[in-house]
Every structure is written in C-alpha cells, then in structure tokens.
Amino acid sequence: MRVLVVEDNREMADVLARGLRRDGLAVDLATDGAEGWAKLHVNDYDVVVLDRDLPLIHGDDICHRMRAEGRATPILMLTAAAGPRQAAEALGLGADDYLAKPFDFVELIARIRALGRRPSRARPPVLEAAGIRLDTASRTASRFDRPLELARKEFGALEVLLAAQGQVVSAEELLEKVWDEHADPFTTAVRTTIKKLRDKLGTPDAIETVIGSGYRIPW
C-alpha cells in the first residue's frame, strides 16, 4: 500500500514515515500543501494522510479540490483541533476519516489500513491463490498452511500480485506501489524481491514471469 503523508511539521512527518514504513507501507512525504498537491498529480496513492492546517495550500482546500476533480482516494485528515464540529467540517469537505492530535500510532495504522480496504479499492483483507494465504490485517502469510517469514517489501509485492487476481503486474507498477518516490526506476530491487519470494514460496512455482510484461500469480 502506498501512502502520501502531507504534514508541515518535519519532525512529526519523519516520525510518521518511519512508523508507517516499519509496518510495511510505502510512504511519500510532503511538508506543505503545494508539494502535496503536486505529488497527488504524479503518483497514484492508496491513502492520503492530510494535516489540516498546512501552509501554501490549506488541507481543507486540498480535500475539496480532490473531490471536485472526482478523485476517490481515501483521505485521513489530521488536526490539532479536536471536537465534533471540527470532525464534521473535515468529513463535510470529503475526508473519509478524521483523527485529532495527539493520536495513538497503532490506531493511525489501523485506520489507514481500513481505508485502504474500502470497497472502492476492491481489496479484501485476506487474499488467496495458488495455495497462498495472505492476511493484510495481521500481516501474516502462508503457503499450503506453511507460515512464511517475509520481509516488508516481499510481503508488499506478494500483496500486490495477489490483489491483481491473476492479471499481469509490471515491474514498474510493483515499484510504484511497494517502494516510494525515492526508488531508482533502474534498480534491480523488484527482480531481486521476486526471486526471494519464489524461494520462500517453494514449489510448485507460484509466480509466473510474463516476458516483456511483468509477473502474475495464476488464479
């Protein structure tokens, strides 16, 4: 899952990014509204974590513009102002969820993952194919009931492949959804991760390479 965090407090933004990445999410950062708005036009995000009181472009304006453009990306609004009126205002602008600062980090991650599983994203919490069972909520995976010990990027790549429901996923798409904006487009990270995944999944080989197109897990 790829997340954009728009937060003008650099220290908090870095803390959020580190915590979300430890939980296996790919995270891009923006420290003002203009930077966040620009990144929304470059990358496709699963969830946007949006601070409300942002410089250059206010968080309310970003939320309103996204919905006016027909963007359905789930938005989790963060604000220092707590209370039912503030929550109602944020939700009225088109935000999908609202969290007041300070917040519990475990709750933040749970809310982000819940938004990423919304029906509009067409991704169930448990994905299964080729004897593989991946639970996105508990962050566990197995094949033929054998537990798999997967690194964060391996888990992320497997999640994207399973969510594609048998369709081919290009290396570029994997790089975009599992890594972040700092990933080198010429890196061998995707190929290396797929090789490690194959080794851990065992036989029969669950990941099919489609020459010139990408990878798929047959359903």
Secondary structure, DSSP 4 states (H G I P E B T S, - for coil): -EEEEE-S-HHHHHHHHHHHHHTT-EEEEESSHHHHHHHHTTS--SEEEEESS-SSS-HHHHHHHHHHTT----EEEEES--SHHHHHHHHHTT-SEEEESS--HHHHHHHHHHHHTSGGGT--SEEEETTEEEETTTTEEEETTEE----HHHHHHHHHHHHTTT--B-HHHHHHHHS-TTS-TT-SHHHHHHHHHHHHH-SSP--EEETTTEEE---
